C-alpha cells in the first residue's frame, strides 16, 4: 500500500484529502504543523507528501529540501490558496494544487504521482 502524509493547518482540507484517499485504499496520516509533520514524516515514511506553503510554524516551500534529503524518492505536492504556489517547481516540488480543489483533483494528482 502507498502511504500519503498531509501537512496542512486547515482541518477541513486535511479531512477532505484524508477521506478521498482512504476511500481509494491509500494509507494516510496528517499533521497540522510543520514541526509535528517532520516528526511524523520520519516515522511514517510516506510515498507522497501534500505540503501546505503557509503554515503557522514555517513555510513549506523552504522545507522541500529537508523532505527530499530524508527520502530522495518522495513525491511532494504543494497546496496553497495563493499565487506563491507557482514557485513550487523552483524549489523542486513535483506538483501543486491550488485551493480550493476537488476530490477528483486530489485522487487524480495522487495517481499521477505514485499510482
C-alpha positions in Angstrom: 0.0 0.0 0.0 1.2 3.5 -0.8 1.4 6.0 2.0 0.4 9.7 1.9 1.2 12.4 4.5 -0.6 15.7 4.6 1.0 18.7 6.4 -1.6 21.4 6.4 -3.1 23.6 9.1 -6.6 23.6 7.8 -8.7 20.8 9.4 -11.3 20.8 6.6 -8.6 20.4 3.9 -7.0 17.6 5.9 -10.3 15.8 6.2 -11.1 16.2 2.5 -7.7 14.7 1.4 -7.8 12.0 4.1 -11.3 10.9 3.2 -10.7 11.0 -0.5 -7.5 8.9 -0.4 -8.6 6.4 2.3 -11.6 5.6 0.1 -9.1 4.6 -2.7 -7.0 2.4 -0.4 -4.1 4.7 0.4 -2.7 4.7 3.9 -2.8 8.3 5.1 -1.9 10.4 8.1 -1.8 14.2 8.6 -0.4 16.9 10.7 -1.4 20.5 11.4 2.1 21.9 11.6 5.5 21.8 10.0 7.5 20.7 13.1 5.0 18.0 14.1 4.8 17.0 10.5 8.5 16.5 10.3 8.4 14.1 13.3 5.5 12.2 11.8 7.3 12.1 8.4 10.4 10.4 9.9 8.4 7.5 11.3 5.7 7.3 8.7 8.0 7.4 5.6 5.3 8.4 3.0 5.5 7.9 -0.7 3.7 11.2 -1.2 3.6 14.4 0.8 0.9 17.0 0.4 2.6 20.1 1.9 0.9 23.5 2.5 3.0 26.5 1.8 1.8 28.8 4.6 2.0 27.0 7.9 1.9 28.6 11.4 5.4 27.4 12.2 7.1 27.7 8.8 7.0 27.9 5.0 6.5 24.6 3.3 8.5 25.7 0.2 11.6 26.3 2.2 11.4 22.8 3.7 11.1 20.8 0.5 14.8 20.2 0.6 14.6 18.7 4.1 12.0 16.1 3.0 13.7 15.3 -0.3 17.0 14.8 1.5 15.5 12.4 4.0 13.6 10.4 1.4 15.0 11.1 -2.1 12.2 9.2 -3.9 9.4 11.0 -2.2 6.9 12.9 -4.3 5.8 16.3 -3.0 2.6 18.1 -4.0 2.4 21.7 -2.7 -1.0 23.0 -1.7 -1.9 26.7 -1.2 -4.6 29.3 -1.9 -2.2 31.9 -3.1 0.0 32.7 -6.1 3.2 31.5 -4.3 2.3 28.1 -5.4 3.6 28.8 -8.9 7.1 28.9 -7.3 6.8 25.3 -6.2 8.9 23.9 -9.1 11.7 26.3 -8.3 12.0 24.5 -5.0 11.8 21.0 -6.6 8.2 20.2 -5.8 6.8 17.5 -8.1 3.3 19.1 -8.4 0.9 21.6 -6.9 -2.8 22.1 -6.2 -4.4 25.4 -5.8 -7.1 25.7 -3.0 -10.0 25.1 -3.3 -9.6 21.8 -5.0 -12.0 18.9 -5.6 -11.9 15.2 -4.5 -11.2 14.2 -8.1 -8.3 16.6 -8.4 -6.8 15.1 -5.2 -7.3 11.5 -6.4 -6.0 12.2 -9.9 -2.9 14.0 -8.6 -2.1 11.2 -6.3 -2.5 8.6 -9.0 -0.3 10.6 -11.3 2.5 10.9 -8.7 2.5 7.5 -7.0 0.0 5.3 -8.8 
